[in-house]
Amino acid sequence: MEPIRYVDLFCGLGAFHTAFQTSRFTCVLACDIDEGIRKIYKANYGIEPVKDIRSIDVTAMPDFDVLCAGFPCQPFSIAGNGEGFKDKEKGNLFYDILNILDAKQPPMCILENVKQLKTHDGGNTYKTIEMELVKRQYHLTSKIINAADYGSPQARQRIFIVATKTTPFVIPTPIQQTRPVSTILDATYVKDDLNRSRYTVKAKPVKVLDPSKPHLLYDVYPVLSADKKKQVEEAKERLLKAGGDPSTLDKGGRQGERVYSTDAVGITICATSGGPGAKTGLYQVGDTIRRLNVKETLGMFGFPPDYKFPDTTPEDALFYLGNSIVVDVLNTFVPAIEAWFSRSWPAGPLGLRP
């Protein structure tokens, strides 16, 4: 069978490459603006990504069958700047994808972004993407996918858009399997990340554990000095007299200030978040409350435990992971992509695509 050739744009840590390694896929080009990412990608896959999608000579690009792009999400994210296509640095990169589609006309294009892309600017952003792809005679299939429904121990919602020629693509249905965080824990790692002199925990009301959803155990609050406590109490009294809700003055409750159970799926790994559980969140592991380490966080995405991070600090590795696509989700796409090519875009004479 003919290989399915793909380009890995905005490649990041290479989630597409990891998922496609076990199949008849061949990566013919990768691209990422981040120098650290390019070094990591080369160390793991033997391919050195080009630096910038805007510098690619589309006339000299190799032919390919699938364009993969987890294009920058910050312009569309509630955690980012929210400017969408107005962000000249990152938001307009979708049009660079279109330039490549115009030049190469691949039969399939897979895009991934934050779920807010669907509703950004009152839905106009997604309508623009849809209009531009349909204009190029692509059939569109899209779905907001929770990675926890596709075999990942992480609850992470992202939109996947698959554009195809000839016939629509059918996005795989969720698998009937829940993997809790406990399945990726590193038994050799013993650490407590919660400084009890700076933080205190408050138990949440007990509820029935649903392994398919993150299970919150405690909220974490900073320990206040006597003077600060007095100021807060006085402010609460004033707010109560004014008819307000004094609980709004309690600090805490950000993702990095919550403790979760490892007996259920975990929360979304974030590239940037504050508190003692920054990036990974906090988990009760035995008698300790701690963040996930890099090896464990790789498992939250479905990367192999021996994934290499040359010349990269643990915090930078977690940052890169926080921006990654979940490999577990893409693993479910692999047989569906192969089936689509066998059915809708079979190899023609001399191995040429029709």
C-alpha positions in Angstrom: 0.0 0.0 0.0 1.1 3.5 -0.7 2.3 5.5 2.4 0.1 8.3 3.7 2.3 11.3 3.6 1.7 14.1 6.1 3.0 17.5 7.1 3.1 18.3 10.8 2.6 22.1 11.1 2.8 23.9 14.5 4.2 20.4 15.4 4.8 21.1 19.1 6.0 17.9 20.8 4.8 15.8 17.9 1.5 14.3 19.1 0.5 13.6 15.4 4.0 12.0 14.8 3.7 9.8 17.9 0.2 8.6 16.9 1.2 8.0 13.3 4.5 6.1 14.0 2.8 2.7 14.4 1.0 3.0 11.0 1.7 3.5 7.3 2.3 7.2 7.7 5.3 9.1 6.6 6.2 12.6 7.8 7.6 14.7 5.0 7.8 18.1 6.8 7.5 19.5 10.3 7.3 23.1 11.3 7.4 25.1 14.6 8.5 28.6 15.6 9.9 27.6 19.0 13.6 26.7 19.0 13.3 24.5 22.0 10.5 22.5 20.4 12.5 22.0 17.2 15.4 20.5 19.2 13.0 18.2 21.1 11.2 17.1 17.9 14.5 16.3 16.2 15.7 14.3 19.3 12.6 12.2 19.2 11.7 11.8 15.6 14.9 12.5 13.7 13.4 15.3 11.7 14.4 18.9 12.1 11.4 21.1 11.8 11.6 24.3 9.7 11.3 27.5 11.7 8.3 29.4 10.6 5.2 28.5 8.5 5.4 32.0 7.0 8.9 31.2 5.5 7.9 28.0 3.8 8.2 28.1 0.0 5.0 26.3 -0.9 6.3 25.7 -4.5 9.2 23.7 -3.1 7.2 21.7 -0.5 7.1 17.9 -0.9 3.8 16.4 -2.0 1.6 15.1 0.9 -1.8 13.6 1.6 -2.7 15.0 5.1 -2.1 18.5 6.5 -2.0 18.3 10.3 -2.1 21.6 12.3 -2.7 22.3 15.9 -2.5 26.0 15.1 -2.0 28.6 17.9 -4.9 28.6 20.2 -4.1 31.7 22.3 -6.0 34.2 20.1 -9.2 32.1 20.6 -8.7 30.9 24.2 -10.3 32.2 27.4 -6.9 32.0 28.9 -5.2 33.9 26.0 -5.7 37.3 24.4 -9.0 36.4 22.7 -8.3 38.6 19.7 -8.8 35.8 17.2 -7.9 36.7 13.6 -7.1 40.3 14.8 -4.0 38.8 16.4 -1.5 39.6 13.6 1.2 37.4 15.0 -0.8 34.2 15.7 -4.4 34.6 14.7 -3.7 35.1 11.0 -1.6 31.9 10.7 -4.8 30.1 9.6 -4.4 32.0 6.3 -0.9 30.5 5.9 -2.5 27.1 6.2 -4.9 28.1 3.4 -2.0 29.2 1.2 -0.5 25.7 1.6 -3.9 24.1 0.9 -4.2 26.2 -2.3 -0.8 25.2 -3.5 -0.8 21.5 -2.6 -4.5 20.5 -2.6 -4.1 17.6 -0.2 -7.1 15.3 0.2 -7.2 15.7 4.0 -6.6 18.4 6.5 -6.8 17.9 10.3 -7.0 21.0 12.5 -7.1 21.2 16.3 -7.8 24.1 18.6 -9.4 25.1 21.9 -13.2 24.5 22.1 -13.8 28.3 22.3 -12.9 28.4 18.6 -16.5 27.3 17.9 -18.1 30.2 19.7 -15.4 32.9 19.4 -16.7 36.2 18.1 -20.2 35.0 18.3 -19.4 32.0 16.1 -18.0 34.2 13.3 -14.4 32.8 13.6 -15.6 29.3 13.0 -17.9 30.3 10.2 -14.9 32.0 8.5 -12.8 28.8 8.8 -15.7 26.7 7.5 -16.4 29.1 4.6 -12.8 29.2 3.5 -12.5 25.4 3.5 -15.8 24.8 1.8 -14.7 27.4 -0.8 -11.8 25.1 -1.5 -14.2 22.1 -2.1 -13.6 20.4 1.2 -16.2 18.5 3.2 -16.1 19.5 6.9 -16.6 17.4 9.9 -15.9 18.8 13.4 -16.4 17.8 17.0 -15.5 19.1 20.4 -13.7 16.1 21.9 -13.0 15.4 25.6 -9.8 13.4 25.7 -11.1 11.5 28.8 -13.7 9.9 26.5 -11.0 8.7 24.2 -8.8 6.7 26.6 -6.8 9.6 28.1 -6.5 10.1 31.9 -7.0 13.8 31.3 -10.2 15.8 30.9 -9.2 18.1 28.0 -11.7 19.5 25.6 -10.6 20.5 22.2 -12.2 21.0 18.8 -11.1 18.8 15.9 -11.9 19.9 12.3 -11.3 17.4 9.5 -11.6 18.6 6.0 -11.6 16.1 3.2 -12.0 15.9 -0.6 -14.5 13.5 -2.3 -16.3 12.2 0.9 -16.7 13.4 4.5 -14.6 12.0 7.3 -16.4 10.3 10.2 -14.8 11.2 13.5 -14.4 8.1 15.7 -16.8 7.6 18.5 -15.7 7.7 22.2 -14.3 4.4 23.6 -15.9 2.8 26.5 -12.9 2.9 28.8 -12.0 5.4 31.6 -8.4 5.7 32.7 -7.8 7.3 36.1 -4.7 9.3 36.9 -3.5 6.4 39.1 -2.6 4.5 35.9 0.2 6.9 35.0 1.7 7.6 38.4 5.4 7.2 38.9 5.8 4.9 42.0 9.4 6.0 42.4 8.5 9.7 42.8 7.8 10.8 46.4 7.4 14.5 47.0 5.1 16.9 48.8 4.5 20.1 46.9 2.2 21.8 49.3 4.0 24.0 51.8 1.8 23.8 54.9 3.3 26.9 56.4 2.0 28.9 53.4 -1.2 27.0 52.5 -4.1 25.3 54.2 -6.6 22.9 52.7 -10.4 22.8 53.1 -12.2 19.6 52.3 -15.0 19.7 49.7 -18.4 18.1 50.4 -18.1 14.4 49.8 -19.8 13.2 46.6 -20.0 9.9 44.7 -16.8 9.5 42.6 -17.4 9.4 38.9 -14.1 8.1 37.4 -14.9 9.9 34.0 -14.7 13.3 35.7 -12.1 15.0 37.8 -12.8 14.4 41.5 -12.1 17.5 43.6 -11.0 16.7 47.2 -9.8 20.0 48.7 -9.6 23.7 48.0 -6.2 25.3 48.8 -6.0 28.7 50.6 -3.0 30.8 51.4 -2.3 31.1 55.2 -2.9 34.7 56.2 -1.0 36.8 58.7 -3.0 38.0 61.8 -3.2 41.5 60.3 -4.4 40.2 56.9 -7.0 38.0 58.6 -8.3 41.0 60.5 -8.5 43.0 57.3 -10.4 40.2 55.5 -12.9 39.7 58.3 -13.6 43.4 58.5 -14.1 43.5 54.7 -16.5 40.5 55.0 -18.5 42.3 57.7 -18.8 45.4 55.5 -19.8 43.3 52.5 -22.4 41.4 54.5 -24.0 44.6 55.8 -24.2 45.9 52.3 -26.0 42.7 51.2 -23.1 41.1 49.4 -21.6 37.6 49.6 -18.6 37.6 51.9 -17.4 34.3 50.5 -16.3 36.1 47.3 -13.4 37.5 49.4 -11.9 34.1 50.0 -8.7 33.6 48.0 -8.1 30.2 46.3 -10.0 28.1 43.9 -7.7 28.5 40.8 -6.8 25.3 39.1 -3.4 25.3 40.9 -5.2 25.7 44.2 -7.3 22.6 44.1 -6.4 19.0 45.1 -7.9 16.1 43.1 -8.2 12.4 43.5 -6.0 10.0 41.4 -9.0 7.5 41.2 -10.6 9.5 38.5 -9.4 11.3 35.3 -7.4 14.4 35.9 -7.9 18.1 35.0 -6.6 19.8 31.9 -2.8 20.3 31.9 -2.2 24.1 31.3 0.9 25.7 29.9 0.5 28.6 32.2 -1.3 28.6 35.6 -0.5 29.7 39.1 -0.6 28.4 42.6 1.2 25.5 44.2 -0.2 23.1 41.6 0.8 25.2 38.6 0.4 23.6 35.2 -0.6 20.0 36.3 -2.9 20.7 39.3 -2.4 19.0 42.7 -3.2 15.4 43.5 -3.5 13.4 46.7 -0.9 10.6 46.3 -0.7 8.5 49.4 0.1 10.9 52.3 1.3 13.6 50.0 -0.2 16.4 48.0 1.8 17.1 44.9 2.0 18.1 41.3 2.6 15.5 38.5 6.2 15.2 37.3 7.2 15.3 33.6 7.1 11.5 33.2 3.6 11.4 34.6 2.4 14.3 32.6 3.7 12.6 29.4 1.3 9.7 30.4 -1.5 12.2 30.7 -1.1 12.9 27.0 -0.3 9.4 25.8 3.4 10.1 25.0 5.8 7.2 25.8 7.7 7.4 29.2 11.1 7.5 27.4 10.2 10.7 25.4 13.3 12.9 25.3 13.6 16.5 26.5 17.2 17.5 25.7 18.5 20.6 27.4 15.0 21.3 28.8 14.1 22.2 32.4 11.2 20.3 33.9 9.1 23.5 34.0 9.7 24.1 30.3 8.8 20.5 29.6 5.5 21.0 31.4 4.9 24.2 29.5 5.4 22.4 26.2 3.1 19.6 27.3 0.4 22.1 28.3 0.3 23.2 24.7 0.2 19.7 23.2 -2.5 17.7 21.5 -3.4 14.4 23.3 -1.9 11.4 21.6 -4.6 9.1 22.9 -7.2 11.0 20.9 -5.2 10.8 17.7 -4.6 7.1 18.2 -8.3 6.6 17.7 -8.1 8.6 14.4 -5.5 6.4 12.9 -7.6 3.5 11.7 -10.4 5.9 10.6 -7.8 7.9 8.5 -6.5 4.7 6.9 -10.0 3.5 6.1 -10.9 6.8 4.6 -7.9 6.7 2.2 -8.6 3.1 1.3 -12.2 3.9 0.5 -12.2 7.5 -0.7 -8.8 8.1 -2.1 -7.2 4.9 -3.3 -3.9 4.8 -5.0 -4.1 5.1 -8.7 -1.9 3.6 -11.4 1.9 3.9 -10.7 1.0 4.7 -7.1 -0.3 8.2 -8.0 -3.3 9.6 -6.1 -6.3 10.3 -8.4 
